Amino acid sequence: MSLTHRLIVSVCAAASGLAVAAEPNPNPWLADSPWPMTHSQPGAPDSSVYPGPQSAAHLGAPQYVATGYINITQAMSPQYPDGNRVYWGSNISDVYKLAVVNGKLKKLASLAKPGNTLSNLGSPTSGAYTLVDKDNVFYTVRGTSLLAYKDSTPGQMASPIVLARQLTLPASVTTSDDAVVGLNLLWDGRLAFVTRKGVAGVVNRDFTGLQTVVLGAGDEEVSNSIAADEQGGIYIVTSKAMYRVQWTGSQLSLDEATGAWRAEYNAGSAGTGGGRLGAGSGSTPTIMGSGDQRFVVITDGANVANIVLFWADRIPADWKPIAPGKSLRMAAEMPVNFGDPKRAATKSEQSVVVSGYGAVVVSNDYRNTSLLSGGTGVALIDQAMNGAIVLMSGTTKVQPWGVQKFSWDTATRRLRSAWVNTKVSCPNAIPTVSEASQRFYCVGAYLGMWTIESLDWRTGGDHFRKLIGMLPRYNSFYAATQLTGDGGLIYGSFDGAVYLPAAR
């Protein structure tokens, strides 16, 4: 959190009387903006210090801009000299810039990515995770290449986009059929990344000084992004285990003596299918808490998914395994059953939303999809089936229902279920929470309409719903629900972006 962010938190907290959770130290290399990267910050909390709408009336009519297919994040730039910002975006074929001009969302520029669009469809999350640095350089990927983009004329918002540099991972590091998946920014300005086949790396932002390590024995895959902390910890979940890879400042290490660790979790037996993008966990790891009670949070691949907490740093000396056969590093494992202890199956393909010691999970347990269950073993066919399910996920026969919050008690060192709301459906979008407003938001669905759903973060009640529209262009399609910083919301959609301004 930058000094600007801290000031906004203080003002909002003072005005509302709300307690705002402590944040990690600011990353000085990220853009100073309300949402500079996927999952909002390097710790991947999907939370914001900025206020959000308190009712449906506080949001204006939705505005849609076509950009191309699959738009996970609208990464907000630093301010330009005139005080405006752009939204940098990346989809399967292009990078682009959007901006609000005279109250209307507008596409300013776009540029095709190098390479073959079809070659990357077997790794659908490659290119989904992006970030903007303090110099307004936008980083994304295609296949095994890291890509950096910038304005052709620095400081001019409407200028064309140019490819500033490209790094294709050498054959000594990975194979041509691999793909970079996760992307993050460390506190010394270096980029961290991981590939689908478990190659973790660190590189300077000018793409020099590449270092890599391989996770596991080459039989572990990655389908989510990564989290990072100010101490050089890089958190990666594979199809078998949760990792902390340690960047020492000069070396990328898997050695426990440097702070690195590996812990297995219940990855389950399900691979892709039913909307799942990969085997094992469906969530990017999220950092929770601070001090000597700091955790990494995921959901696992069990038939009834669990929320799982791992000690991020030193395990307390008096800590015992939570159950026989469980890793000592595991701090908690609790079923996400949305209030029904008899429920036979649940799943979540979205990252856990965290604020303070609270964590929220949404249901992605799609119904009536047996004919499109995937699992053929042919990547393009399975991803096409998943895409069809997600396109239908806002319909009444398919949509999932349920939001559940968990809280960690620092005194008893135990996790508990704080509340459940089964009246809200968040079919496929990454949710968010406003720490200033203490409200949860997601792109939802109701009676065949795409919506914005909001709950009180503390109680799960005080629900409001904003209707958006029925058309596929409003389908969030795995995208993040983002706060714009001025009380509005923006999210990527199946083939564009949807902006809901703050009502004036």
N, C-alpha and C positions, 0 to 999 in steps of 0.2 A: 504494500500500500504506500503510495507516494505521499508527500507532504500535503498535496492538494486533496487526496482522498481522506487523509486524517482530519483535515479541516472540515470537510463535508460531513464526516461522521460526527464530529463534535457538535457542529451546528444542528444537524438533524436530531441527535440524541438530546441536546438541550431543549430543542423546540418541542419534542414529542414526549420526553420523559422516558424514552425506551433505553434499555441497556443494550449496547452493541458489543458483540463478541470480539475478543482480542484477535488480531491478525498477525501473520508472520511478518518478519522484517521485509521492507519493500525491496523488490528487485529493480535496481536502478537502470537496467538495460532494456526493460520493457517500455513500450509506449505508455506515457502517462495519460491514460484514458479510462473510461468506465468499463471497457471490455476489450482488452488488448489481445486476447488469445482464446483458443478453445478451452472451455471449462473455467474461464474468467481469470485465473491466476495460476502460477506454476504448481501450487498444491492441489489444483483441480477441485476446488470446493463448489463451483457453480453458484457461488453466492456473490452478492454485491453490497457495497457499503452505501450505495445510492438509494434514495426512496423510490418506491413503486406505487402504482395506482392503488387507492384504497377502496374503490368501487368501480363497477362497470361504467358509470357516468364519467369517471375520470379519464377514460380512454376515448379518443376520437374514432372516426370511421377508418377501417383498414385500407391501406394502400398497397398495391401489388406491383412489383417490377420483375419482368422476365429476365433471367440471367443465364439459363442453361440448367442441366440436370444435376440434382443432388448438391445441396448447399448447406453444410453443417454449421458453419460459423460465419458471422459478420464481424470481423475483427476491427475494432475502432482505432483509428490513427491518433497520434498526438495532434494538438491543435495546429492549424496552419496560421500564417501571419494575420489573416483576417478573422481568426477565432473559430473558424469552422473545422469540422473533422470529416473524414471519409470512412466508409465501411469497406474494408478489403475483403474480398471473397474468393473462394476456390471451389470449383466443381469438377466434374470428371473430364472436362475439356479445356476450360478457360480459367484465367484469373480476371477479376474485374474490380471496379471501384463504384460505390454508390455514395450518394450524399443527399441530405435534405436541403433543398433549395426552395426558398420562399414557401416553406411549409409542406413541400411535396418531395417524396422520395424519387430520385432520378439516377439513372445509370450514366456515369461520367465517361467511362472507358472500359475496354476489355481487351484481352490478348490471349491468343491460343497458346496452350502449353506445348512445349516441344515433345515429339514422340507420337506414338500411336494410341489413340483413345481406347480402342478395344483391348489393347494389351494389358490394361490395368483392371479390367472388370472382374477378374478372379480374386482380387484383393480390394474389396469395395471401400475399406476404411483408409486406403492409401491416398493421401491428399485431403482427407477430411479434417485433419488437425493442423491448425495454422497459428501464426502469431505475427505481431508487428513490433519491431524494436523501437528504441527511443529516437532513432534517426529516420523513422518512417520507412523502413525497409520491411517488406512483407515476405515471409518465409512459408513455403509450402513444398510439396514433393510430387513427383510422378515416377512410379516404378522404383528403381534403385537410384534415382537422382534427387538431390536436394536443389531447390530452386529459390532464388532471391530476386524480388522485383522492387522497382522503385518508380517514382515519377520521372518522366523524361526531363522535366524542368522542375528542379527542387523548389518547394514552397508554393507551387501553383496547383491547386486542387484539381482543376479540370484538365491538366496536361495528360498526354498519353502515357500508358504503362510501358516500361521497358524491362527486359530480363537483364538484371545486373550481373548475375553470375550463376553458374551451374556446376554441381559436383556429382558425377556419377560414381558410385562406389566401385572400386576396382574388383577384378575377378579374384584377387587374393583375399578379399573380405567377404564376398557373398556371390551367389549365382545370379544369372540374368533373369531367372524366373522368380526371384525374391521380390519384395517391395517394401519400401520404408512405410511404416505405419505411424508410430507415435513420434511426437515432436514437442520439445520444451526448451526453455531458456534458463541457464544456470546463473548464479549470482556473480560470476566473474565474466559474464557476457558471452560464454560459449554456448553453442547449441548442443542439446542432447537428443538422441533419436534411438529408435529400435525398429528392426525389420520384422516382417511376418515370421521369418524363420529363426528369430531369436538372436540376431546380431545387434548388440547394444553399442552405441558409439557416442563420442564427443568430438566436436570440431569447432574451430574458430568461426566467427560469423563471416570472415572472408574466405572460408572453406579451405583453410590451411590447417595443419596440425592434427590430422585425423587419427584417432585412436579407437579401437574396437575390442570387444570381448564377445565370446559366444556363450549364451545361456544354456545350461543343461548339456545333454549329449547329442544335440542336433535334432531331437525328436519333440521339441516343444515349440508351439506356435503362439504368436501374439496377434490379437485382433482389436486391441484397445490402445488408447494413448497412454502416456506416462505422466507421473507426477515428479516434482523435484522440490527440494528444500534448500535453505540457505547454507546448510552444512555440507553440501555436495552429494547428498543422498538422491539417487535416481530410482524411482519405484516403478517396477514393471511386473505385470501379472501375465503369466503364460498359461497355456492349456494345462499345466501341471502344478505350478508353484508360484508363490509370491516372492519377488526379489527386491532387495535393496542393493543396487550397484553403486559403488562409492567412487566419486571423483575427488581425488586428493588435492587437486590444483595442478598436478603434473602427471598423474597416472589414473587410468580407469581400472578399477580393481574389483575382483570378486572375493578377495581375501578378508575373512572375518576380522583380522587384526586391524584393518583399516576402517571398520564399521559396516562392511557389507554383510549380508545374510541371505539365506534362502529358507523358505518355509512352505511345505506342501499344504494344500487345502483340498476340500472335496470338489474335484473338478467335474464329477458326474460322468455320464457316458454319452450324453447328447452332443452331437457336433452341430453343424449348421442346419437350419431348417426351422420352420415356424417363426421366422423373423430374426433368428439368431445369426450373428455375423461371424461367429467362431466358436470353437470348443472351450469349455471351462467357463471362467467368469465372463460376464457380459458388461463389466464396468471398468472404466479407467480408475486406477487406484486414487484415493482421495486422502489427503492428510487432515487429521482431526486433532484438536487439542494443542497443548503447549507444555513446556517444562518437562518434568519427569513422567507425565502422563500424556504422551503424544503417540498417535496411532496412525496406521494406514488402514483404510476401510475399503472393502469390496463386497460384492455379492458373489456367491459361489455357483456351481453348476449342479447342485443337488436337485432331486425331483421337486422337493419343496425347498426353494432357494433359501439360503441363510445369508444374513448380514454377518460379516466376519471382520474382526478387528485384530490387527497385529501390532505388537509393541514396535514402534519405529526405531527407537534408540536402545539404550541398555534395558534389559529385562530386570525388573526388581528382584533383589536377592531372595526374597521370601516367596516369590511367585511359584505356583505349582501348575502343572498341566490342567487345563479345564476339563479334560476327560481322558481316559486311557487311549493311548495311540495318537493323541493330538500333539502338535508341535508346542514346545514350551513358549515359543514366540507368540502363539495365538492368545489374545487377551479375551476374546469373546466370540461366540458363535451362536446365533439365535435365529430360529425360523422366521421367515417373512411370510406369514400366513394370512395377513390382512384381517386378523381378528377371528379366524376360523381354524381352531386346532385340528379339525377333522379334514381340512382341505388336503387333497391328494397330490396336487401339483401347483407350483407357482414358479414364475420366472421373471427376471428383470434384465433387460438389455440396455438399461440406462445407468449412468454413473450415479453414485449415491451423493445426494446434495447435503452439504455439511455447513453448519454455522455453530460455532462454539463446540459444545459436546453433544449437539443434536444432529441427527442424520435421518434423512427421509429417502424412502424407496418407493418407486411406483411400479404398478403391475404392467407387464407386457405379455400377459398370459392370454394370447389370442384364442378365440373360440371358433369352432366350426371351420377349421382350416385343414381337415384331414386330406383333402385332395391336393393340397399345396404344401405338404409337410416338408418337402425337400429331402436331403439325405441321400441323394443319388450317387454322390461321390464325384460328380462332374461339376466343377466349380461354377461355370457359367450358368448351367441349368439350375443349380441350387440357389444361386444369387438371383436369378430371374424369378424363381418361386418365392423367395423371401421378399423380393420387390413387390410382387403381386399381393402378398399378404399385407405388407405395410401400406400399399395403396388402398386396400380395403379396410384398414384398421380403424377408420372412423365410422364405419357402418355399424348399425345396431346389432347385427348378428355376429360381428367379429370383434368389436372393441372390448378391451379388458377394463376392469373396474378395480379401483383400490389405490389408496395412498396410505403408507404407514410410517410413523416417526418413531425412532429409537433414541434413547438418551443414556449417556454414560454418567454414572455417579462416581465422582472422584473420591468421595469419602469411603464408600463400600467397595470401590473398584469393580462394579458390576454394571452390565448393560440391561436395560429394561425397555419394554414397549411403552411409549408415552401416549400415543393415540393412534386411532385408525379411522379413516373416512372411506366408506365404500360407495359413496354417492358421486364420486368424481372419477372420471376416466381421462388418463393421459396416455393415449395410444402408442406414441412412438417418440415424442420429443424429450430432450434433456430438460428437466425442470430447473428452476432457480429459486432463490430466496433473497429478499431485500432485508438486510440487517437493520437498516434505518426504519423501515416500516413494519418489520417483523411479520412479513407475509410471504407465503409460498405461491409460486406461479408455474403453470405449465400450459402448453398448447394442448387443448383437450378436444373432446367430441361429445355431442349431445343431440340425439334424435337426427343423426345424419349430418349435422352441422359441425364444422370446425369452430372451436371456441378458444377463449382464454379462461382458464379456471384459476381461482385464487382461494387460499385458505389462510386462516390465522396460524402462523408458524408455531405458536405456543400451545394452542388448543385443538387445532384441526377443524375448528368451526368457523363461523362468520364467513360462510361461503359466498362468493359472487362469481357470476358467469358473464362473459362478453361474447356474443354471437359474432362470427366472422363471415362464414359462407360455406357453401356445399361443394364448390368446385375443387378438383384435384390441385389446383394451383395454391390452395390454402393448406394442403397437407404438409405438415412439418417434416416428415420423412427423415427421422432421426436427428433433426436439427436442434440447436440450443434455443431455449427461451431466454432472451437477453433483455436486461434493463438498459435503456439508452442514456440514463444519467439525468434526464429532465422530467421523469415521471412517465415516459412512454415505454413501449416495448417494440422489439424487432426480432424476427426469426427467419431463418432460411426455410424455403419450402421445396417441394419436389422439383420445380423448375424455375425458382425465382426467390424473391424475398418479400416478406410481408411486414409492413410498418404500421404500428398503431400509435399515433402521436398522443401526447398528453392533451386532454381537453382543456381549452382555455376559457 
